[in-house]
Amino acid sequence: MPRLDFKGRVFVENHHLAVPFHELLPVRAKGLSERASLHDNLIIHGDNLAALKALLPTYHGKVKCIYIDPPYNTGKEGWAYNDRVNSPLMQDWLARVVDRDDLTRHDKWCAMMLPRLKLLRELLRDDGAIFVSIDDNELHHLRCLMDEVFGEHNRVGQIVWHGSTDNNPTNIATEHEYIVCYAANNTELEEVWKSRSFGPKDALQRVGTELLETYPELDECQREYSRWLKEHKTQVRPLDRYKFIDEGGVFTGSQSVHNPGREGYRYDVPHPVTGKPCKQPLMGYRFPPDTMEQLLAEDCVIFGADESKIVEIKAYVDDYEAKLGSVIQGIDSRRGANEIRRIFPDNPQVFKNPKPSTLIAELLAFATDTDSIVLDSFAGSGTTAHAVLAQNRQDGGNRRFILIECEDYADSITAERVRRVINGVPDAKDEDLKSGLGGTFSYFELGRPMRQESLLNGSHLPSWERLAPYVFFTATGQEFDPGDTDRETGFVGHTASHDVFLFYEPDVEKLKSLALGLSEARALPDGPRRKLVFAPTKYLDREFLHQYRIDFQQLPFQIYEAIEGLER
């Protein structure tokens, strides 16, 4: 397969492997959870490449849906590549702010995206999908990079989002952007998407059943359904066109009476009120008169106010087969700005050009299940979290979001939007948003790197107190409580299934002789849980480890690995 070549590629194509694992430090005061946890909804402040690497121990192969909105590289964003590649010359070149006059801005964009896409691929489930918003500036480069990282055979498709109006009279009006979609494994994704439930369809089926049971008179039932649909229209896209209800359920009109090919069947269908023949399709009807008679007898034909409208066939939502169309219309890009103004009435210009939450919700409604994990590593104003919470409110789901934002506004804008959306926005017109969508999240800062070579050569060895929380978080994903530790026994903390111990000293000579032996195993405190022990080495075979109910992990090489089967 052809591969995209660009300046600096040789320095960055394996850069994700050299990025050290970092600590993830909880900041409880900035979250909305009683105890910070890596298994909560997450907002992480820090460089997204390092943060993605730090998530691998806990979330490798577990993310169902990824949505990212990277810089479009128009030359106006003023972004700079800040990854610490090894070459000083490359650092100097990459670190310069990208603008329209930078003739290598496309190379820098590719250098920024390639290692991040590789880490995102590691986090994605085998039946997961990634969606990337982009415009014409980098679409062609993005497609090449995605083909390489995910495989051309895993390309799902390309969506055109028609979301804006360009009134520039001197150019071809640009009124669309793109959303590129790839699968981790297209075969598995196709099987899941064929058999999956579809949130908007489920919602319409549910409300239709409830209304038909509550209102036996169809006129009253239709009025109540119209009122409900008006209030929830944005939440059931793209099925908001299903505007009618009768004994058969919620339905819309289908133009499937039209003959798509050569001249079709020609006959008159009288209007039930005027008695005059209804207007015929240009190419005639696609089926013969006896089929139309049967449809009329079964009350499956929709007439217009008079005979000037071509009849339509009832299409019930029960029969709808969910598909993502190649064009998304009806979601104006200005809707995102209007959402921000409603959420931040005190600062309506707080964020430029946010995506509408309804755009992302449309993707989530199709591409996620009710318990999916959704990741956005270019979080911006937090639109993805908003969409996840709204989707959960709609279908009763328990989806979780992971947001990563490197800019200083991660707390003041990204997290603050999520706080307000969860707790409620008093002046919002949408009733769900006004009352609050509910939920929690934990806020983390990206901490210092934990470098293996530092542990191996004795340079910059962390203290026991600094290594203990990192080991505990990496192994369990739960909040570390320093008050639980016992330095004398090495006790770090516990989960529902394990007591965690760390045998470690920030001294090279001591580390050389420090090991888990029989005396150390016998000295460990007894308890109802198994013991997870981190140590430089061990002198116990598997039989003794089993006897003393010990799971062993060696320092330094395995301090980064999540423990399989560890109860959360």
C-alpha positions, 0 to 999 in steps of 0.5 A: 500500500502506498504510504504518505511521506512528509518531512520529519516522518522518520522522527515521529512514525514510532514516536508514540513508542518512546513517549513515557507513561505519565502519572494521572493525578486526580484533582477532586475539587474540579470534578463532580465525583465523591472519589476520583476514579479512572473508571468514571467519566474523565476529563484530563488536562495535559498533552493529548499524546502523553495522556493517551499513552497514560490511558493505555494500561486501563483502556487498551482495546476498550473504547467503543467510539472515538470522535476527534476534531483536530486542528483543520490547519487553515493557517489561522489557528496558530497551533504548534507541535510540542512533542519532544522528538529526539532531534534538536533540529526537528524540535526547533522546526516543529515548535514554531507556530504554524500560520498560513505563511509556513510552507511546511504546515502540512508536514507539521500537521501530519507529524502531529497526527500520526503518533496520535492516531496510532495510540487511538488505534490501540485504545479502540475496541475491535468492534469500535469506530473512529470519527474525525472531523476535517475540511478540505485543508487536510482531508487528503492527508488525513485519509492517507494517514488513516489508511495506513494506521487503520488499514484501507480495508477498515475504511467505513466511509466519509460523511459530508456535513452540510452545516453552514452557508458561505456568502462569499461571492468571489469563490465557490461557496464552501458550505460543508465539512467532512467526517471520516470514519474508520473501523478497528475491524470492519468485519466485526463492526458490520456485524455489530451495526447490523444487529444493533439497537438504534436510540432514536428508533427505540425512543419513538417506539417507546413514546408511541406505545405509551401514547396509544395506551394513554389516549384512545382517541387518535386525534388527541393522541396525535396532538400529544405526540406532536407536542412531544416531538416538538420538545424532543426533535433534536434528540431523535434525529434523523427520525424527527420526520416521523411526525404521525401516529395511528393504531400501527404506531409512529410513521412518516410518509414515503415517496416509494410510490414513484417509479425510478426507471422508465415509464411506470403504471398509469392510473387514477387515485381519487382524493378522499375529500375532493374526489378528484384524481391525485397528481401522478408521479412523473414516471408513473407509479412503481406498482400496479393498480391492484397493489394500490387498492390493497394499500388503500384498503389497509389505510397505508396511503397518505393524502395531501390536503387536496389532489395537487400532492402526490400520495405517499405510503406510510412508513412505520418507524418499526420498519426503519433500518438504521444507517448513517447517511453520507450526508448530514443536513439540518444541523447548522454549525451556528447551533454549536455557538448558540449552545455555548451562549446558552451555557455561558450567558455570562461570556457568550464568546468563550469559545469559537466555532464549537461543534453542535452537540446534536451533530456528535449525538447523531453519530453516537446514537448510531455507533454506540451502545448504552454502556459504550466508552466514548473518547475525544482527545481534542476536547475543546469546549466539551461538546462530546461530553455534552452529547454523551450525557444527552444521549444517556438521558434520552435512552437511559444509557450509561455511556462514559466519556473520556475528554483530553484537553491540553490548553489552559481552559481545560478547567474553565471551559471544558470542565465548566461546560460539563459541570453546568450541563450536568447540574442544569442551565437555568435559562436554557430552552431545552427542558432537559438541559435546563434541569440538568442532564445528571452524571459525574466526572473525575478531573485529572492532571497529567503528572510527571513521566515515569521513565524506566531508565530512571529506575534502571540506572538510579537517576531521579528515582521517585520516593516510595510516597510518589511511586505508590500512588502511581502503581496503585492507579495503574493497577486499579484505576481507583483513587489513591488515599495516602491515609491508608498506606503503611510504609513499614509493611509496604501496604498501598491500598486495596480494591474489592479483591486485592490488597496492594503492596509495594516493596521499593526503596529509592536507593540503587544498592537497596533495590539490588537486594530487595525481593519478595521471598518466603519471609516477606510473603509470610510477614504480609498481613492476613486478610480476606483479599488476595495480595498484589505485590510490586517488587524488583524481583521474587524468590518464590515459585508459582506454587508458593505464590498460589499458597499465599494468595499473591499476584506478583508484578515486577518493578520496573518493567511491569509497573505500567501494566493493568492487572487482568481480572482485577475487580474494580 
